[in-house]
Amino acid sequence: QVQLVESGGGLVQAGDSLRLSCAASGRTFNSYGMGWFRQAPGKEREFVAAITWSGVSTNYADSVKGRFTISRDNAKNTVYLQMKTLKPEDTAVYYCAAAADGSSLHRKSDDYPDWGQGTQVTVSS
């Protein structure tokens, strides 16, 4: 099991950038695949981005492709989500999640047994 704590959320204006961090505890963090999801009010949780254990492979939702970048620093047990050119529709609670199968890219929330508590991102127009 991995404990996850997100940080870096906040209130920004459209067009701004923000970087989210997810700190993980556990000695096996560098073997986990990691993902970012988000949930807007009244909507279902949706996939945002995923990264394999090595950081070599990544995958993105179409809605964020070209604007968001997922990365990880295994030495720091941390995964990041760099968000640029933010839009009001990016407003949501953002969650990081960990999957034991670190060699694959996981887009389904069911593939992730471990979740953080979430961090709010609000983008004003």
N, C-alpha and C positions, 0 to 999 in steps of 0.2 A: 504494500500500500504506500501511496505517496501523498503527502500533505502539500497542498498548493495554496499560495496566497498571492492574489493579484494586487497591483498598485498602478498608479499613474493616470487614473481616470480624472475627469474634470469637465468643466464647462468651457467650450471654445467656440469661436465663430466659424462659419462656413469658410473653407479654404485653408484653415489652419492645420497644423500637424500636432500629433500627440504620440507618445510612445508608452505602451503598456508593458509592464513587467509581470512575470509570474515566477515567484521563488518557490522552489520545491525542496522538500526535506526527504532524505532517504539516500542510501548509498548507491542505489541502482538507477538513479535518475538518468544517467547517460545511456541506459538501455531502452528507455521508454520513448514511444512516439508521443508527440505532443500536439495539441490542437487548441484553437481559439473558436469559441462560439459566441453568439450574442442573442439577446432576447429583448425585443422592443415591447412596450406596453400593449397588451391585447393580442400579441402575436406569439407564434411558437418559436422555440429556440432554433436558431439556424447556424449552420456551419459557416465559418469565416476562413480559416486557414489551418493547415496541418504541416508538420515537419517530421522527418524520420529521426532516428536516434543520432545519426551522424551529422544531420543538418544538410546533407547533400541534396536531398529531395524535398520539395515543397509542393503544396497544392493550395489553390485559392478558389473561393466562390467567385462566380463571374462578376458579381456586384462590387467586388473590392479589387479585382485583378488590375494590376498596374498602379494602384494607389497604396495598398497595404503590403508590408513585407514581414514575414515571420522569420525569426532567427533564434538561435540558442547558443548559450555559452555553458558547456558541460562542466567546465572548471568552477563555474559560479552557481551551478544548479539552477539556471535561470533561462526562461524562454521569453522572447520579446515579440511584440507586435507594433511595428512602426506604421503609423497611419498618417497619410498625407492627403491633401486636398479633401478634407473632410466635408461631408454633406449633412444636411439636417436628417436625412434618412439613415444616417449612420448612428443616430441616437439610440442607445440601448444599454443594457447591462452586459458587460463583456466577461466571459468566463474562460479560464484555461482548464484544460483537462489532460489526463495522462492515460495512455494505453500501453499495456504490457508488451504488445507486439510492436517493437520499435522499428522494424524493417519495412513496414507498410505505411502508406498514407491513409488515414481513416477520416472519412467524411460523415460517418453516422455517429450520433451521440451515444447510441447503445454500445459502441465499441470502446467507450471510455468509462471505466468504473470509478475513476477518481476525479473529483472536481474541486475547484476553488469556490470561494464565496461570491465572487463577482465584483466588478468595479464599474461604476456608472460613467458613461460617456454621453455628454449632452452637447449637441452641435446646434448653435443658434443661427438663424438665417439673417 
